């Protein structure tokens, strides 16, 4: 059980309703509280500033926040919120307000597009900015147009899929994925990519093969680079297997583009987990890694972007 809350960032849109539902489930699974946060629109913030500067007692003390009523109707069923759930209105820009409130949170959950997003956008600017800068893991829940639904494939169904670079992915990313699998009672499916030279035999795409640890006992007939990647995975995952002995692990090594494979797995995964950026970037870098960027824009299910402790400065 964690004392750190799960935060749901909402704005009253259908996109944020999906995020709210996902966040509430996460809070229940982790046995922690749920904080529902809404960054007030500009006109509400201007009203508050005007009233404070003019000291006009005839004006209402607070600008009405319809999102507050919306949240209570969605999860409270009345005027009061359930135990363990609280609501907070925030001021400032959306990315900065959520970055501040997310400090110390277990995770921050938000929709891929907000109320003001264009229908053609794959990812809203606020979601991208928060995922790039927040001090806690950020889970982005895609809008309905990208939800794979019944198109799920069996390989990743219900699993937590972890995108792993065996030599570079920070420990925080692995820990988050295994903890999510533990509270869900499901499998961690680890996907890594290896570079291949251009050869006719390797140009043809194929579904990735999932291999349990015992499948690495002999050399088999796999591609040498694939088997070496799987062995690197096994070494890197050993401490996590010891810490989470009840979490099943499946390993997959694929040629070429890791983002494409993770996007494909997202069609049926419960959650895809990736690190925010390359660990050799500076801690204050606002850039997000190419794999995380691509998965955020194209995934068909929830994606967790996990920073490292080094980022939180």
C-alpha positions, 0 to 999 in steps of 0.5 A: 500500500502506498501513501503517494496518491494517484492523480487524475488530470481532468477538464470535463471532456470525454477524453479526461473521463477515460483517464479518470476511470483508469486512474480510479482503478489504479488507485484501488489496485495500489490501495492509495488515494485518488486526487482529481486535479483540474487546471482552471481555464484562463477566464476563471483565473483572470476572475480570481485575480481581478477579485483579489486585486479589487477586493470587491466583496460583492463579487462571489468568492470563487468562480463556478467550477463546473468540472467539480460538479462533473467529477462528483456526478461521475464518481460520487453520485452526489454532492460528496466524493467517496472516501479516499477521493479529493478534488483540487482546482489549480491555477497556472499553465496546464503543464506547470500546474500538473508538474508541480502537483505531480511531485511525489505522486505515485503516477499522474493520469491524463487523456491524450487530448483535452477539451480544446484538442483538434480531432486530427491530433494524435496527442495534445500539447498538454499531454506531451508537455506533462509527459516530458517534464513531470517528476512522476510517471505519467500515464496517457490514456488514448482517445476513443479513435485510437482505442483498439478494443476488439482488435487485440492480439493474443500475444500481449493480451492483458499484460504489462508490456515493458520496452527495454534497452538492456544496457540503458533503461533505468531501474525506475522504469523496470520497477514501475512495470513489475509493480504494475504487473504485481498489483494486476496479477498479470505478466510482464512482457519485455520487448527489446529491439536489436539492430540488423544488417540489411539482408534479404532474409531479414527484410521480411517482417514477422511477429515477435516470438515470446520466449520464457526464461527456460527457453534460453537454456540451449542455443537453439536456432535463433538469430545470434543477435536475437539470442544475445539480446535475450540473454542481456534481458535475462541478466538485467531482469534477474533482480526484478524476478527476485523482488517479484517472484510471483510475476510471470515474465515473457521475453521478446527480442525483435529486429529493427524498430522498437517503437513499432513493436510496442505500438503493435503490442499496445493493441491488447496490453493493459499498459505499455511502459517506457522510459522517458528519455535516454539516460545520457541526456541532461537531467533538465532536458525537456526532450522526450526520447524517440521511442517514447515520443512515437509510442505516445503518439501512436499507441492504442492503449494506455502508455506510462512514461517513466522518468528516472530519479535523476530527472527529479531535480 
